[in-house]
Amino acid sequence: MKKVKKLLGKLIGLVYEVNTKKDTDIFIDYSPHINGMAIKIYKHGWNDECEGGQYLKSDGKLSDDYETIVVNTDNLQRVINTVKGYL
């Protein structure tokens, strides 16, 4: 549990850093009742009229299809490594 909490904190920090320093916008939707999250990435930024953000999958790849990622240490580490690539 402590490791998951630490990784979630690291992920939030990285997403904040990407969103404030780069043109990319990343949204995280955490659902504690199912211990899952969905992450949507807009490589060229988000605005009211933009379309085409993609969802991050548990394997670290992007998809147009919504996917809930189970929150565990392996999935979080893969997601963190992917998000680091946007810095």
Residue, then its C-alpha position, 0 to 999 in steps of 0.5 A: m500500500k505504501k509503495v502504491k501511494k508513493l507511486l501515485g504521488k510520483l505520477i501526479g507530480l510528473v503529470y503536473e510537471v508535463n502540464t506546466k512545462k510542455d504543450t502536452d496536457i494529461f488528465i487523470d481520472y482516478s476511481p477509488h471504488i474500483n481501484g482504477m484510473a484512466i489517463k487521457i493525453y493530448k499531445h498538442g495541448w487541450n482546449d475547448e475545441c480540440e479533439g483526439g486525445q488518446y487514452l494511455k493503456s496499462d501496457g504504456k501504449l496509446s489508444d483511442d479506446y477508453e481503458t481503466i488501468v488497475v492501480n498496482t505497482d507494475n501498472l503505475q511504474r509503466v505509466i510513470n515511465t510513459v509520462k516521463g517521455y513527455l518531459 
